[in-house]
Amino acid sequence: MRFGLSTAYALAMVTGAWAAPSTVTARQNSPFNTAVITDFAEPWALAFLPDNRILVTEKRGQLRLVDPNTKAKGTITGVPSVRYGGQGGFGDVALHPRFSENNLVYISYAEAGTGGSGAAVARARLVLNTSGGGALQNVEVIWRQSQKVNGDGHFAHRILFDSNSTLWISSGERQQFDPAQSMTSNLGKIIRLNDDGTVAAGNPFTGTVGSQVWALGVRNPLGIDFDEQGRLWEVEMGPMGGDELNLIERGGNYGWPIVSQGNHYDGRPIPNHNTRPEFIAPKAFWNPVISPSSVIIYKGDLFRNWRGNAIISALGAQGLVRVEITGNTAREAQRISLGRRIRCVRQGSDGALWVLEDGAGGRLLKLTPR
């Protein structure tokens, strides 16, 4: 959770086990031409259909279908009931890699249950109509966080497919701290499953819950994406300071809540990663925070020299943060103000960037080079 935002930001970068903080990159004039498509009620995520129309989730539980050419906006019915409040509600949306064959769409959301609330992932068949809308049919929940808890923070629940149709889920630790290190809980973990929700072969751990887990010790992992080498990168919100960009390794432990580059909100210190070398340190971290909300590894050619960079949407920094990745190291290269909290960034098929502004009236923007 974030309780305050600072107008001054500093970057600390880790280029191995440990490195000292460096100076934040200077604000630069926007490199973008910006096209406003339409606005939404608290948008959270977007996904592109093969015909270039766009699915957009709204936190209260609506799934919208947008035609970026006409700016027409329709509704997809059939979304499960969501637990709305705080950071909870309707979350991510992703298409199955073979969507053109099976019409399967995957969604994440917060759901109510015994003990409070927790994240869930469901899949459904998307059936479109001729009126610019459609419906989710045969909705099936294929994964849940292993426990429901009180509170409305740190669901995370980003979803991603790899080239083998394996499903990856970022599961937040729900502000419960210790479950991130427990192998009887899937909170605070990076999850790897088959597309039907069963455990994927090759996961590093065993056990009813542990067998889902690829990596552990993460806090509020709000963005995941693969680079062109097939490596998984993750961004997460830290506590009071210490937002992280991590390179996710099979069986890796990233240390939360034992270590962090930030401190507790009440001021109590948390040991840094360099005090416990058995935990994997972030490749870059921010202290004070940028409040990362999603990430892509840019794979297009439209923005020259950005290929292979991490593009992070930021709530606190109110724009995009570009991070250059070289081998196993990362450094902030550019911070681009968009003047509003940014909830999500995605890359279109032509290499353009698409972003969602956060909150009521949040707009869908298409960004192309100036």
C-alpha positions as CSV (number, residue, x, y, z in Angstrom):
1,M,0.0,0.0,0.0
2,R,1.1,3.6,-0.6
3,F,0.2,6.2,1.9
4,G,2.0,9.2,0.5
5,L,3.7,10.5,-2.6
6,S,6.8,12.6,-2.8
7,T,7.6,15.1,-5.6
8,A,11.3,14.1,-5.3
9,Y,12.4,10.7,-6.4
10,A,15.8,9.1,-6.3
11,L,17.0,5.9,-8.0
12,A,19.1,3.2,-6.5
13,M,20.4,0.5,-8.9
14,V,21.6,-3.0,-8.2
15,T,24.1,-4.3,-10.8
16,G,24.9,-7.6,-9.2
17,A,24.6,-8.4,-5.5
18,W,24.8,-4.7,-4.5
19,A,25.6,-1.3,-5.7
20,A,25.2,2.2,-4.2
21,P,22.3,4.5,-5.2
22,S,22.7,6.7,-8.2
23,T,21.1,10.0,-9.2
24,V,17.6,10.0,-10.7
25,T,17.3,10.7,-14.4
26,A,16.2,14.2,-15.3
27,R,12.7,14.8,-16.4
28,Q,12.6,15.2,-20.2
29,N,10.2,16.6,-22.7
30,S,7.7,14.1,-23.8
31,P,8.9,12.0,-26.8
32,F,5.2,11.1,-27.6
33,N,2.4,12.1,-29.8
34,T,-0.6,11.3,-27.7
35,A,-4.0,10.2,-29.1
36,V,-6.9,10.0,-26.6
37,I,-9.2,7.1,-27.4
38,T,-11.8,7.2,-24.6
39,D,-12.2,7.2,-20.9
40,F,-13.3,4.6,-18.3
41,A,-14.4,4.2,-14.7
42,E,-11.3,3.1,-12.9
43,P,-9.6,1.1,-15.6
44,W,-7.0,-1.5,-14.6
45,A,-5.8,-3.5,-17.6
46,L,-6.1,-4.0,-21.3
47,A,-5.6,-6.7,-23.9
48,F,-5.6,-6.6,-27.7
49,L,-8.0,-8.7,-29.8
50,P,-6.7,-10.0,-33.2
51,D,-8.9,-7.4,-35.0
52,N,-7.1,-4.7,-33.0
53,R,-10.1,-3.9,-30.8
54,I,-9.2,-3.7,-27.1
55,L,-10.6,-5.3,-24.0
56,V,-10.3,-3.0,-20.9
57,T,-11.2,-4.0,-17.3
58,E,-12.8,-1.6,-14.8
59,K,-12.2,-2.2,-11.1
60,R,-15.9,-2.4,-10.2
61,G,-16.4,-5.4,-12.4
62,Q,-17.1,-4.2,-16.0
63,L,-15.3,-5.5,-19.0
64,R,-15.3,-3.1,-21.9
65,L,-14.6,-3.6,-25.6
66,V,-13.2,-0.6,-27.5
67,D,-12.7,0.1,-31.2
68,P,-9.8,2.4,-31.3
69,N,-10.7,3.6,-34.8
70,T,-14.2,4.7,-34.1
71,K,-13.7,5.1,-30.3
72,A,-17.0,3.1,-29.8
73,K,-17.1,1.4,-26.4
74,G,-19.2,-1.7,-25.7
75,T,-19.7,-4.0,-22.8
76,I,-18.8,-7.7,-22.3
77,T,-21.2,-9.4,-19.9
78,G,-20.6,-12.4,-17.7
79,V,-17.8,-11.1,-15.5
80,P,-17.9,-12.9,-12.1
81,S,-18.8,-10.9,-9.0
82,V,-15.8,-9.0,-7.7
83,R,-14.9,-7.7,-4.3
84,Y,-14.4,-4.0,-4.9
85,G,-12.5,-1.8,-2.5
86,G,-9.0,-0.4,-1.9
87,Q,-6.7,-2.2,-4.3
88,G,-9.3,-5.0,-4.9
89,G,-11.7,-5.4,-7.8
90,F,-11.6,-6.5,-11.4
91,G,-7.9,-6.9,-12.3
92,D,-6.1,-8.2,-15.3
93,V,-7.1,-9.7,-18.7
94,A,-5.1,-11.8,-21.2
95,L,-5.9,-13.8,-24.3
96,H,-4.8,-17.4,-24.6
97,P,-2.0,-17.6,-27.1
98,R,-4.3,-19.7,-29.3
99,F,-7.2,-17.3,-28.9
100,S,-8.0,-17.4,-32.7
101,E,-8.7,-21.2,-32.3
102,N,-10.3,-21.4,-28.8
103,N,-11.6,-17.9,-28.0
104,L,-10.4,-18.2,-24.4
105,V,-9.9,-15.1,-22.3
106,Y,-8.3,-15.1,-18.8
107,I,-9.2,-12.7,-16.1
108,S,-8.1,-12.0,-12.6
109,Y,-10.1,-10.4,-9.8
110,A,-10.6,-10.1,-6.0
111,E,-13.4,-12.3,-4.7
112,A,-15.0,-12.5,-1.3
113,G,-15.0,-15.6,0.8
114,T,-14.6,-17.0,4.3
115,G,-12.1,-15.0,6.2
116,G,-12.1,-11.9,3.9
117,S,-11.0,-11.7,0.2
118,G,-8.4,-13.1,-2.1
119,A,-7.4,-13.1,-5.8
120,A,-8.8,-15.5,-8.3
121,V,-8.0,-16.3,-12.0
122,A,-10.8,-17.5,-14.3
123,R,-11.0,-18.4,-17.9
124,A,-14.0,-18.1,-20.2
125,R,-15.0,-18.3,-23.9
126,L,-15.4,-14.8,-25.4
127,V,-18.4,-14.5,-27.7
128,L,-18.7,-11.2,-29.5
129,N,-21.9,-9.8,-31.0
130,T,-22.5,-7.5,-33.9
131,S,-23.4,-4.5,-31.6
132,G,-19.9,-3.9,-30.4
133,G,-20.2,-6.0,-27.2
134,G,-20.4,-9.6,-26.2
135,A,-20.3,-12.1,-23.3
136,L,-18.0,-14.4,-21.3
137,Q,-19.4,-17.9,-21.5
138,N,-18.5,-21.0,-19.5
139,V,-16.6,-19.1,-16.9
140,E,-14.3,-21.4,-14.9
141,V,-12.1,-20.4,-11.9
142,I,-8.8,-22.2,-12.4
143,W,-6.7,-20.6,-9.6
144,R,-7.2,-18.9,-6.2
145,Q,-5.0,-17.5,-3.6
146,S,-4.7,-20.1,-0.9
147,Q,-6.2,-18.0,1.9
148,K,-8.8,-15.3,2.2
149,V,-7.7,-12.4,4.5
150,N,-9.1,-9.1,5.8
151,G,-8.0,-6.0,4.1
152,D,-8.0,-4.7,0.5
153,G,-4.3,-4.5,-0.4
154,H,-1.6,-6.4,-2.4
155,F,-3.7,-8.7,-4.6
156,A,-1.3,-8.0,-7.5
157,H,-2.8,-10.8,-9.8
158,R,-1.2,-9.9,-13.1
159,I,-1.4,-12.8,-15.6
160,L,0.8,-13.6,-18.5
161,F,1.4,-16.4,-21.0
162,D,4.7,-17.6,-22.4
163,S,5.3,-19.0,-25.9
164,N,4.4,-22.5,-24.7
165,S,1.0,-21.4,-23.4
166,T,2.1,-21.7,-19.8
167,L,0.3,-19.4,-17.5
168,W,2.2,-17.1,-15.1
169,I,0.5,-15.3,-12.2
170,S,1.9,-12.7,-9.8
171,S,0.4,-13.3,-6.4
172,G,0.7,-10.5,-3.8
173,E,1.3,-11.2,-0.2
174,R,-1.9,-9.4,0.9
175,Q,-0.1,-7.3,3.5
176,Q,0.4,-10.5,5.5
177,F,4.2,-10.4,5.3
178,D,5.2,-14.0,6.4
179,P,3.2,-16.0,3.9
180,A,5.7,-14.7,1.2
181,Q,8.3,-17.1,2.7
182,S,5.9,-20.0,3.5
183,M,5.6,-22.9,1.0
184,T,2.1,-23.8,2.4
185,S,0.8,-20.5,1.0
186,N,0.8,-19.1,-2.6
187,L,0.8,-15.5,-1.3
188,G,3.9,-13.4,-2.2
189,K,4.8,-15.8,-5.0
190,I,5.3,-16.0,-8.8
191,I,3.0,-18.9,-9.9
192,R,3.5,-21.1,-13.0
193,L,0.6,-23.3,-14.2
194,N,-0.7,-25.0,-17.3
195,D,-3.4,-23.2,-19.2
196,D,-6.1,-25.2,-17.4
197,G,-4.8,-24.2,-13.9
198,T,-3.0,-27.5,-13.2
199,V,0.6,-27.5,-12.0
200,A,3.1,-27.1,-14.9
201,A,5.9,-29.7,-15.2
202,G,9.3,-28.5,-14.1
203,N,8.3,-26.3,-11.2
204,P,11.1,-26.3,-8.5
205,F,9.0,-27.1,-5.4
206,T,6.6,-29.8,-4.2
207,G,3.5,-29.9,-2.1
208,T,-0.1,-29.2,-2.6
209,V,0.5,-25.4,-2.8
210,G,4.2,-25.3,-3.2
211,S,4.1,-27.1,-6.5
212,Q,2.5,-24.0,-8.1
213,V,5.4,-21.8,-7.1
214,W,8.2,-20.7,-9.4
215,A,9.7,-18.0,-7.1
216,L,8.9,-16.6,-3.7
217,G,9.6,-13.7,-1.4
218,V,7.8,-11.0,-3.4
219,R,5.6,-8.3,-2.0
220,N,3.1,-6.6,-4.3
221,P,4.2,-7.7,-7.8
222,L,2.1,-5.6,-10.1
223,G,4.0,-6.3,-13.4
224,I,5.5,-9.2,-15.2
225,D,6.8,-9.7,-18.7
226,F,9.3,-11.7,-20.7
227,D,12.3,-10.4,-22.6
228,E,13.3,-11.7,-26.0
229,Q,15.6,-14.2,-24.4
230,G,12.7,-15.7,-22.5
231,R,13.7,-14.3,-19.1
232,L,10.9,-13.1,-16.8
233,W,11.1,-9.6,-15.3
234,E,8.9,-8.4,-12.4
235,V,8.2,-5.0,-10.8
236,E,6.8,-4.7,-7.3
237,M,5.8,-2.0,-4.9
238,G,8.1,-1.9,-1.9
239,P,7.1,-0.6,1.6
240,M,8.2,2.9,2.6
241,G,10.8,3.0,-0.2
242,G,12.3,0.1,-2.1
243,D,10.2,-0.4,-5.2
244,E,12.0,-3.2,-7.2
245,L,12.7,-4.5,-10.7
246,N,13.6,-8.2,-10.4
247,L,14.9,-10.8,-12.8
248,I,12.9,-13.9,-11.8
249,E,14.9,-17.1,-11.5
250,R,13.5,-20.6,-11.1
251,G,13.3,-21.3,-7.4
252,G,14.6,-17.8,-6.5
253,N,13.8,-16.2,-3.2
254,Y,13.6,-12.4,-3.3
255,G,13.6,-12.0,0.4
256,W,10.4,-10.2,1.4
257,P,9.7,-9.6,4.3
258,I,13.1,-10.5,5.7
259,V,15.0,-8.0,3.5
260,S,14.0,-4.9,1.5
261,Q,15.5,-1.7,0.2
262,G,12.8,0.2,2.1
263,N,11.5,0.3,5.6
264,H,8.2,-0.3,7.4
265,Y,5.6,2.5,7.3
266,D,6.0,3.0,11.0
267,G,9.7,3.7,10.5
268,R,11.1,0.4,11.7
269,P,14.1,-0.6,9.6
270,I,14.2,-3.6,7.4
271,P,17.6,-5.1,6.6
272,N,18.8,-4.5,3.1
273,H,19.5,-7.3,0.6
274,N,23.3,-6.9,1.0
275,T,22.9,-8.2,4.6
276,R,21.5,-11.5,3.5
277,P,23.2,-12.7,0.3
278,E,21.1,-15.9,0.1
279,F,18.2,-13.6,-1.1
280,I,18.3,-12.4,-4.7
281,A,18.7,-8.6,-4.8
282,P,16.7,-6.4,-7.3
283,K,18.4,-5.3,-10.5
284,A,17.1,-1.8,-9.9
285,F,15.2,-0.2,-7.0
286,W,13.7,3.1,-6.2
287,N,13.9,4.9,-2.9
288,P,11.7,7.1,-2.6
289,V,9.2,5.2,-4.7
290,I,7.8,5.4,-8.2
291,S,4.8,3.1,-7.3
292,P,5.1,0.8,-10.3
293,S,1.8,-0.6,-11.6
294,S,2.8,-2.7,-14.6
295,V,5.7,-3.4,-16.9
296,I,6.5,-4.4,-20.5
297,I,9.8,-5.3,-22.0
298,Y,9.7,-3.4,-25.3
299,K,10.0,-5.6,-28.4
300,G,9.0,-3.2,-31.1
301,D,10.9,-0.9,-33.5
302,L,8.7,2.2,-33.5
303,F,10.7,3.7,-30.6
304,R,14.3,3.7,-31.8
305,N,16.8,2.3,-29.3
306,W,14.2,1.2,-26.8
307,R,14.1,-2.5,-27.8
308,G,14.8,-4.7,-24.8
309,N,14.1,-1.8,-22.3
310,A,11.7,-2.2,-19.5
311,I,8.9,0.3,-19.7
312,I,7.2,0.7,-16.3
313,S,3.9,2.5,-15.7
314,A,4.1,4.5,-12.5
315,L,1.4,5.8,-10.2
316,G,3.6,7.9,-7.9
317,A,5.9,9.1,-10.7
318,Q,2.8,9.9,-12.8
319,G,4.1,8.6,-16.1
320,L,6.5,6.0,-17.6
321,V,9.9,5.0,-16.4
322,R,12.3,3.5,-19.0
323,V,15.0,1.2,-17.7
324,E,17.8,0.0,-19.9
325,I,18.7,-3.7,-19.5
326,T,22.2,-4.8,-20.4
327,G,22.8,-8.5,-19.7
328,N,21.9,-9.0,-16.0
329,T,22.1,-5.3,-15.1
330,A,19.5,-2.6,-15.3
331,R,19.5,1.2,-14.9
332,E,16.9,3.9,-15.2
333,A,17.5,5.8,-18.4
334,Q,14.5,8.1,-18.7
335,R,11.5,9.3,-16.7
336,I,8.6,10.6,-18.8
337,S,5.8,12.6,-17.1
338,L,2.3,12.1,-18.4
339,G,0.7,14.3,-15.7
340,R,-1.5,11.6,-14.2
341,R,-1.1,8.3,-12.3
342,I,-0.6,5.6,-14.9
343,R,-2.2,2.2,-14.2
344,C,-1.1,0.0,-17.1
345,V,1.2,0.1,-20.2
346,R,1.0,-2.4,-23.1
347,Q,2.7,-2.6,-26.6
348,G,0.5,-2.7,-29.7
349,S,1.3,-4.8,-32.7
350,D,2.8,-1.8,-34.5
351,G,5.1,-0.9,-31.6
352,A,3.0,1.9,-30.3
353,L,2.6,2.2,-26.5
354,W,-0.9,2.1,-25.0
355,V,-1.5,3.3,-21.5
356,L,-4.4,3.5,-19.1
357,E,-4.6,6.4,-16.6
358,D,-5.6,5.5,-13.1
359,G,-8.9,6.3,-11.3
360,A,-12.3,7.7,-12.3
361,G,-12.3,9.0,-15.8
362,G,-8.9,7.3,-16.6
363,R,-8.3,7.6,-20.3
364,L,-6.9,5.1,-22.8
365,L,-4.0,6.8,-24.6
366,K,-2.0,5.7,-27.7
367,L,1.6,6.9,-27.6
368,T,3.6,7.2,-30.8
369,P,7.0,8.9,-31.5
370,R,6.9,12.7,-31.7
